[in-house]
Amino acid sequence: MDQAQPEIVFHTAALTDVDRCETEKDLACCINARGTKVLAEAARKMGAFLVYISTDYVFDGKQGLYKEEDAPNPINHYGHTKLLGEKYADCVARTCVIYGSKPASGKINFALWILENLHKGEEIRIVTDQYVSPTLTLTLPSCFWGRESGS
Ligand SMILES: NC(=O)c1ccc[n+]([C@@H]2O[C@H](COP(=O)([O-])OP(=O)(O)OC[C@H]3O[C@@H](n4cnc5c(N)ncnc54)[C@H](OP(=O)(O)O)[C@@H]3O)[C@@H](O)[C@H]2O)c1
């Protein structure tokens, strides 16, 4: 932060392994909540705007098709710690099942995992009772800048 002197910080780092967040609760809290607080303090010190990538896991899923004003109610520790992190950010984008072309890191997303397996003729096992609104990586910025601007 000191070297880059940013005007805007996109905070994407998190402990995202939902099962690990359950077994290592302190670590999840440390990274997702307190880590965000530290970053927010650093951003504030240099007048930078902090954008925080959060998650649909802040909701319990009972209602569905959530809007910004709906009350969060996380049902697991990952969702709980991500919600704690939200309060330190200037702007929060709650995304869900992010997908897109393969990044340089080689990390595979859910959509690519399905495609790759089906191309190989493999059988895949996935839940059939979960409804989500997947987010294409290219459209994720519209969460911040507004769909109309096209920028
Ligand atoms: N992918 C999704 O569908 C989705 C949906 C909703 C929200 N989100 C949110 O979007 C963000 C990115 O998700 P992702 O799927 O890209 O997650 P990811 O692949 O697990 O990436 C998380 C990144 O955070 C870094 N990180 C973890 N702990 C750190 C620490 N203590 N210090 C510095 N860096 C640390 C990791 O670094 P290492 O690789 O070095 O461990 C990794 O690069 C997260 O905030 C997540 O909650 C993702």
The ligand as an SDF file (V2000), in Angstrom:
LIG
                    3D

 48 52  0  0  0  0  0  0  0  0999 V2000
  -15.1000  -17.3980   -6.3740 N   0  0  0  0  0  0  0  0  0  0  0  0
  -16.3580  -17.1250   -6.0840 C   0  0  0  0  0  0  0  0  0  0  0  0
  -17.2860  -17.6990   -6.6750 O   0  0  0  0  0  0  0  0  0  0  0  0
  -16.7140  -16.0740   -5.0630 C   0  0  0  0  0  0  0  0  0  0  0  0
  -18.0580  -15.8640   -4.7500 C   0  0  0  0  0  0  0  0  0  0  0  0
  -18.3830  -14.8860   -3.8310 C   0  0  0  0  0  0  0  0  0  0  0  0
  -17.3950  -14.1250   -3.2410 C   0  0  0  0  0  0  0  0  0  0  0  0
  -16.0910  -14.3640   -3.5390 N   0  0  0  0  0  0  0  0  0  0  0  0
  -15.0750  -13.5270   -2.8850 C   0  0  0  0  0  0  0  0  0  0  0  0
  -14.1890  -13.0890   -3.8870 O   0  0  0  0  0  0  0  0  0  0  0  0
  -12.8690  -13.0080   -3.3640 C   0  0  0  0  0  0  0  0  0  0  0  0
  -11.9310  -13.8330   -4.2330 C   0  0  0  0  0  0  0  0  0  0  0  0
  -12.3880  -15.1880   -4.2370 O   0  0  0  0  0  0  0  0  0  0  0  0
  -11.6000  -16.3410   -5.0130 P   0  0  0  0  0  0  0  0  0  0  0  0
  -12.5860  -17.3840   -5.3770 O   0  0  0  0  0  0  0  0  0  0  0  0
  -10.6940  -15.7480   -6.0490 O   0  0  0  0  0  0  0  0  0  0  0  0
  -10.7430  -16.9160   -3.8020 O   0  0  0  0  0  0  0  0  0  0  0  0
   -9.3500  -17.6720   -3.7650 P   0  0  0  0  0  0  0  0  0  0  0  0
   -9.0320  -18.2730   -5.0790 O   0  0  0  0  0  0  0  0  0  0  0  0
   -9.3780  -18.5330   -2.5530 O   0  0  0  0  0  0  0  0  0  0  0  0
   -8.3540  -16.4730   -3.5790 O   0  0  0  0  0  0  0  0  0  0  0  0
   -8.2110  -15.8570   -2.3480 C   0  0  0  0  0  0  0  0  0  0  0  0
   -6.8830  -15.1480   -2.3610 C   0  0  0  0  0  0  0  0  0  0  0  0
   -6.6850  -14.5910   -1.0530 O   0  0  0  0  0  0  0  0  0  0  0  0
   -5.3400  -14.7680   -0.7260 C   0  0  0  0  0  0  0  0  0  0  0  0
   -5.1580  -14.7800    0.7170 N   0  0  0  0  0  0  0  0  0  0  0  0
   -5.7360  -15.6050    1.6020 C   0  0  0  0  0  0  0  0  0  0  0  0
   -5.3050  -15.3180    2.8440 N   0  0  0  0  0  0  0  0  0  0  0  0
   -4.4320  -14.2960    2.7160 C   0  0  0  0  0  0  0  0  0  0  0  0
   -3.6290  -13.5680    3.6300 C   0  0  0  0  0  0  0  0  0  0  0  0
   -3.6720  -13.8210    4.9330 N   0  0  0  0  0  0  0  0  0  0  0  0
   -2.8450  -12.5760    3.1490 N   0  0  0  0  0  0  0  0  0  0  0  0
   -2.8130  -12.3180    1.8300 C   0  0  0  0  0  0  0  0  0  0  0  0
   -3.5390  -12.9720    0.9160 N   0  0  0  0  0  0  0  0  0  0  0  0
   -4.3270  -13.9570    1.3540 C   0  0  0  0  0  0  0  0  0  0  0  0
   -4.9690  -16.1060   -1.3230 C   0  0  0  0  0  0  0  0  0  0  0  0
   -3.5900  -16.1480   -1.4880 O   0  0  0  0  0  0  0  0  0  0  0  0
   -2.8360  -17.5580   -1.6700 P   0  0  0  0  0  0  0  0  0  0  0  0
   -3.2340  -18.0740   -2.9850 O   0  0  0  0  0  0  0  0  0  0  0  0
   -1.4070  -17.1710   -1.5880 O   0  0  0  0  0  0  0  0  0  0  0  0
   -3.3080  -18.4100   -0.5380 O   0  0  0  0  0  0  0  0  0  0  0  0
   -5.7170  -16.0850   -2.6490 C   0  0  0  0  0  0  0  0  0  0  0  0
   -4.9140  -15.5140   -3.6620 O   0  0  0  0  0  0  0  0  0  0  0  0
  -12.9550  -13.4920   -1.9240 C   0  0  0  0  0  0  0  0  0  0  0  0
  -13.0230  -12.3690   -1.0800 O   0  0  0  0  0  0  0  0  0  0  0  0
  -14.2500  -14.2880   -1.8600 C   0  0  0  0  0  0  0  0  0  0  0  0
  -14.8230  -14.2260   -0.5750 O   0  0  0  0  0  0  0  0  0  0  0  0
  -15.7380  -15.3280   -4.4300 C   0  0  0  0  0  0  0  0  0  0  0  0
  1  2  1  0
  2  3  2  0
  2  4  1  0
  4  5  1  0
  4 48  2  0
  5  6  2  0
  6  7  1  0
  7  8  2  0
  8  9  1  0
  8 48  1  0
  9 10  1  0
  9 46  1  0
 10 11  1  0
 11 12  1  0
 11 44  1  0
 12 13  1  0
 13 14  1  0
 14 15  2  0
 14 16  1  0
 14 17  1  0
 17 18  1  0
 18 19  2  0
 18 20  1  0
 18 21  1  0
 21 22  1  0
 22 23  1  0
 23 24  1  0
 23 42  1  0
 24 25  1  0
 25 26  1  0
 25 36  1  0
 26 27  1  0
 26 35  1  0
 27 28  2  0
 28 29  1  0
 29 30  1  0
 29 35  2  0
 30 31  1  0
 30 32  2  0
 32 33  1  0
 33 34  2  0
 34 35  1  0
 36 37  1  0
 36 42  1  0
 37 38  1  0
 38 39  2  0
 38 40  1  0
 38 41  1  0
 42 43  1  0
 44 45  1  0
 44 46  1  0
 46 47  1  0
M  CHG  2   8   1  16  -1
M  END
$$$$
